[in-house]
């Protein structure tokens, strides 16, 4: 650890326990002083150098006996040209602030009038309260003093704790006693939800010490850094509030399913009131290449695909309910679940712990956004009709015609390959009706429609419906909903339509092939002998 000797203004390095020192907390501006510039005596007086010199001078004037002879400044006490030293520093920074004798917070955008002894609202509006790294600099030091842009003393954390707590939503006892263990993971994340960093990776790296986590730095990984941070937290904590973040900010994406882990702290903004139960219900948690393997109570919904996972955490300390996260089961893996985008957390009322224990299931929650059908280039649908069984009816047309279907008479099929650039894909779901017509008596000229509700983002939720059309019906009429008994069916079911002499049938199945979803719709007929006799006699 390097420290500045405030008497000689030289850098000194300490391998073991350092002497008492004062740490600087500030927001970075232009022309910050680097280590290389600090040790170069003839370098010009940049704004960053002036800040460091003023800091050292203020230590001399502020301190009492016994005196402190050393200062620590993140800009010039770390060699940022060394990736290994930078990584060590960011992993150690929380402890360096924690072990400091005192920390001076320099608010470069605040002007304090010492004659009035009144701190105006500019204090809470300072940029210092909006930056990611200053959160640990607020929480870690045992003593924190605030100074304005002219290095005039404003007050200490203890004297301003009411206003600081209101501005940051951090409880006063946490600010004064440094008792971070008294709060849940979600609550800590909420403190960082509105703070910003210059580089996206620093959104995670600035929180390492707050969660007592060490991990290597990989600048360039973007939001994956925050996913890695949560993975490291899960390795040492069974606090399930880490899953209690608000997905309602997310817009359902055709590219991505929503994982169990948030993409940034901003999704925890509404989680400040979520506390963890001391003895969580659930089995051992582990992280695999698929996601987070965990045993949780599940509340099943009406659909076999939907459920709510019940977490061992509470809203506002309410013991009568638990926090629930809406989940959707993967269509190809019954143990794999994703979160529903655009849905907030739910309050699930619990009748008894026994009921929770009886609803436990082992599931895997995908971690992030990378386990959806990655970079799917096409949504595919294949309609197969059976001319060898039904040579007397044929495909005619489809409506609406805003997507391009390809008909192949030789194979009795109609194919759609929809690229992601298509406006129909962007709608996430669209409807189309294919028209078939009988060419022989006794049903000559009769038309029926195969209506498809296609969902590009969640193809397993697509549906098929058969529509009986009047003879010679206009094509546009095929798209009108009619009061039929037939309803859209799922991929494992079928639908049928009684046409007297025959019964039409259709089925739909969902597959995943060639890097994306593919729907196969089959259409065929069965003969009704009595109906055929009746039709001939009439």
C-alpha positions, -999 to 999 in steps of 0.1 A, spaced: 0 0 0 14 34 -10 8 65 12 17 101 8 39 116 36 21 149 41 53 164 56 76 155 27 50 151 0 66 119 -11 52 84 -17 61 57 7 52 20 3 42 -3 32 41 -41 27 27 -50 61 5 -29 85 6 8 74 8 37 98 -23 58 106 -36 77 75 -64 98 63 -82 87 31 -96 110 4 -131 104 -10 -139 125 -41 -155 123 -75 -130 122 -104 -127 153 -126 -106 162 -156 -68 162 -150 -67 139 -121 -31 133 -108 -16 99 -117 12 81 -98 37 88 -126 29 125 -125 31 127 -87 66 113 -86 77 137 -114 86 169 -95 87 192 -125 52 183 -138 29 213 -141 3 222 -114 -28 204 -127 -61 206 -110 -56 170 -97 -23 180 -81 -38 210 -65 -65 188 -50 -39 164 -35 -19 193 -21 -50 210 -6 -60 176 9 -26 172 26 -27 208 38 -62 203 53 -51 172 72 -25 193 89 -49 220 99 -78 197 109 -61 170 129 -57 168 166 -31 151 188 -18 125 181 -11 137 146 -14 117 114 15 120 90 1 100 60 -26 104 34 -41 80 8 -55 92 -25 -68 67 -51 -57 86 -81 -19 88 -73 -13 60 -48 -22 32 -72 -3 24 -104 -31 21 -129 -7 11 -157 -4 -22 -139 -35 -44 -143 -25 -66 -114 -20 -37 -90 -53 -21 -101 -71 -54 -95 -55 -58 -61 -64 -22 -52 -101 -25 -62 -104 -57 -43 -88 -41 -12 -102 -6 -14 -132 -11 10 -108 -24 37 -84 5 31 -113 30 38 -124 8 67 -90 9 83 -83 46 78 -82 68 108 -105 92 91 -118 99 56 -123 134 41 -151 137 15 -143 165 -9 -175 179 -25 -162 199 -54 -197 212 -64 -208 224 -30 -202 258 -15 -207 261 23 -211 294 42 -195 289 76 -210 322 89 -245 309 86 -236 274 99 -264 261 78 -260 234 52 -283 240 23 -298 214 0 -268 216 -23 -252 191 1 -276 163 -8 -276 173 -45 -238 169 -47 -225 146 -74 -207 128 -47 -240 111 -37 -246 98 -72 -214 79 -80 -208 42 -76 -174 42 -58 -184 68 -32 -210 44 -17 -182 23 -1 -165 55 9 -196 65 28 -201 32 45 -166 20 53 -148 48 73 -152 49 110 -151 87 108 -161 107 77 -158 145 74 -173 166 46 -156 196 29 -168 220 3 -151 231 -29 -129 255 -9 -120 228 17 -142 244 43 -154 219 68 -192 213 65 -197 186 91 -192 149 99 -212 118 91 -226 117 126 -238 153 127 -254 150 92 -267 114 95 -304 124 92 -299 141 59 -275 115 46 -299 87 54 -328 105 37 -306 112 6 -293 76 3 -321 55 18 -295 39 41 -306 33 77 -289 55 102 -276 27 123 -258 13 93 -242 46 86 -231 52 122 -222 16 133 -210 2 100 -232 -28 107 -236 -41 71 -245 -76 83 -279 -63 96 -292 -57 61 -302 -81 33 -284 -84 0 -313 -68 -18 -312 -38 6 -275 -33 0 -281 -35 -38 -309 -9 -35 -284 16 -21 -264 13 -54 -295 13 -76 -293 50 -86 -256 54 -86 -235 57 -118 -201 47 -129 -181 58 -159 -173 22 -170 -201 -4 -169 -178 -30 -152 -173 -6 -123 -210 -10 -114 -199 -44 -100 -163 -36 -90 -173 -7 -68 -195 -31 -47 -168 -58 -41 -160 -47 -5 -196 -40 5 -204 -77 -2 -171 -90 10 -162 -105 -23 -130 -108 -42 -129 -115 -79 -106 -107 -109 -112 -76 -130 -121 -81 -167 -126 -47 -183 -144 -51 -215 -170 -77 -201 -196 -50 -196 -227 -61 -176 -213 -96 -172 -193 -82 -144 -224 -77 -123 -235 -112 -131 -201 -125 -119 -204 -105 -87 -238 -121 -79 -224 -155 -86 -195 -149 -62 -220 -136 -36 -241 -168 -39 -210 -189 -33 -209 -176 3 -245 -166 11 -279 -183 13 -297 -149 13 -324 -154 -13 -332 -117 -15 -305 -116 -43 -333 -129 -65 -358 -103 -52 -354 -76 -79 -380 -59 -100 -382 -73 -136 -411 -49 -145 -385 -24 -160 -376 -50 -186 -395 -50 -219 -401 -85 -232 -374 -92 -258 -375 -115 -287 -338 -122 -282 -336 -129 -245 -352 -147 -216 -348 -131 -182 -325 -149 -158 -325 -152 -121 -297 -126 -117 -302 -89 -124 -282 -71 -151 -274 -41 -129 -282 -27 -94 -309 -4 -109 -333 -34 -108 -331 -34 -70 -344 2 -67 -377 -11 -51 -360 -37 -29 -351 -15 1 -380 -30 21 -371 -66 15 -355 -85 44 -342 -121 45 -354 -148 68 -326 -161 91 -334 -197 82 -342 -199 45 -364 -227 32 -348 -246 4 -320 -269 -4 -284 -262 -11 -278 -237 -39 -252 -243 -66 -242 -227 -99 -238 -247 -130 -232 -239 -166 -269 -238 -171 -278 -215 -142 -286 -215 -106 -296 -249 -92 -319 -244 -62 -348 -261 -43 -377 -236 -38 -414 -238 -30 -434 -233 -62 -469 -221 -65 -484 -235 -97 -507 -215 -119 -534 -224 -143 -509 -230 -171 -484 -258 -169 -458 -234 -180 -462 -208 -153 -456 -207 -116 -443 -184 -88 -412 -193 -69 -415 -184 -32 -384 -169 -17 -374 -169 20 -377 -132 23 -404 -107 34 -419 -74 23 -417 -49 52 -412 -77 77 -446 -91 70 -445 -127 83 -478 -136 68 -465 -135 32 -434 -141 12 -418 -125 -18 -425 -144 -50 -409 -142 -85 -430 -152 -116 -414 -179 -136 -419 -197 -169 -408 -232 -176 -386 -239 -205 -404 -257 -234 -376 -283 -238 -363 -288 -203 -389 -293 -175 -363 -283 -148 -352 -251 -164 -370 -219 -156 -368 -182 -166 -382 -151 -151 -412 -134 -167 -401 -100 -182 -422 -70 -174 -436 -86 -142 -429 -72 -108 -423 -92 -76 -455 -107 -61 -467 -109 -25 -476 -145 -18 -497 -152 13 -485 -183 32 -508 -203 54 -482 -224 71 -445 -234 68 -457 -270 63 -475 -260 31 -443 -243 18 -422 -274 26 -447 -296 7 -444 -275 -24 -406 -277 -27 -392 -286 -61 -356 -287 -75 -353 -263 -104 -326 -245 -124 -330 -207 -129 -310 -194 -159 -284 -169 -147 -286 -141 -172 -298 -134 -208 -275 -157 -227 -295 -189 -225 -323 -179 -249 -321 -191 -284 -290 -170 -291 -290 -149 -322 -318 -167 -338 -318 -156 -374 -352 -171 -384 -386 -181 -370 -397 -211 -390 -432 -226 -395 -440 -256 -418 -476 -266 -427 -480 -301 -440 -513 -312 -456 -518 -348 -468 -527 -351 -505 -523 -388 -504 -552 -390 -480 -571 -360 -493 -563 -355 -531 -595 -335 -536 -587 -303 -516 -558 -280 -521 -541 -249 -507 -553 -216 -522 -540 -186 -505 -534 -169 -472 -544 -136 -454 -529 -112 -445 -501 -113 -469 -476 -91 -451 -452 -120 -446 -440 -143 -474 -451 -180 -472 -438 -204 -498 -461 -231 -512 -448 -263 -526 -474 -284 -544 -451 -314 -549 -445 -318 -512 -480 -305 -501 -464 -280 -478 -464 -243 -470 -432 -228 -454 -424 -196 -435 -389 -184 -427 -393 -151 -409 -361 -131 -403 -355 -111 -371 -356 -79 -392 -392 -85 -401 -418 -61 -386 -439 -91 -378 -411 -105 -356 -409 -72 -338 -446 -76 -329 -437 -108 -309 -469 -124 -321 -490 -123 -353 -519 -141 -369 -523 -156 -404 -550 -178 -420 -543 -203 -448 -573 -211 -471 -579 -245 -485 -607 -254 -510 -625 -287 -520 -623 -294 -557 -647 -324 -560 -684 -331 -550 -701 -333 -526 -681 -305 -510 -671 -288 -542 -661 -252 -535 -662 -255 -497 -634 -236 -481 -619 -239 -447 -592 -219 -430 -562 -230 -409 -557 -200 -386 -524 -197 -368 -514 -175 -339 -477 -174 -341 -454 -162 -312 -419 -155 -323 -404 -150 -289 -421 -179 -272 -430 -203 -300 -443 -230 -277 -472 -207 -269 -483 -206 -306 -518 -219 -314 -538 -234 -343 -575 -231 -351 -597 -245 -379 -623 -222 -394 -653 -232 -415 -658 -207 -443 -689 -204 -465 -687 -214 -501 -671 -186 -521 -663 -166 -490 -641 -135 -496 -605 -139 -485 -608 -110 -460 -636 -128 -442 -612 -156 -433 -595 -133 -408 -627 -125 -388 -632 -143 -355 -663 -165 -356 -682 -180 -326 -669 -215 -331 -665 -242 -305 -629 -248 -316 -603 -230 -296 -566 -225 -300 -547 -255 -288 -512 -261 -275 -484 -279 -292 -493 -313 -278 -530 -310 -285 -551 -309 -316 -582 -292 -330 -610 -305 -352 -638 -292 -373 -669 -312 -382 -679 -306 -418 -705 -333 -422 -691 -359 -446 -656 -353 -432 -639 -341 -400 -609 -319 -404 -581 -321 -379 -550 -301 -372 -521 -304 -348 -491 -283 -339 -457 -292 -325 -428 -270 -315 -392 -281 -321 -358 -264 -319 -336 -269 -349 -310 -251 -369 -304 -226 -341 -340 -215 -336 -377 -224 -330 -396 -244 -356 -433 -251 -357 -448 -280 -376 -485 -279 -383 -502 -310 -398 -537 -309 -414 -557 -340 -424 -592 -353 -427 -612 -383 -416 -643 -396 -433 -677 -396 -416 -696 -424 -434 -731 -414 -421 -725 -378 -428 -714 -385 -464 -746 -406 -470 -767 -378 -457 -749 -352 -479 -754 -373 -510 -791 -379 -504 -796 -342 -499 
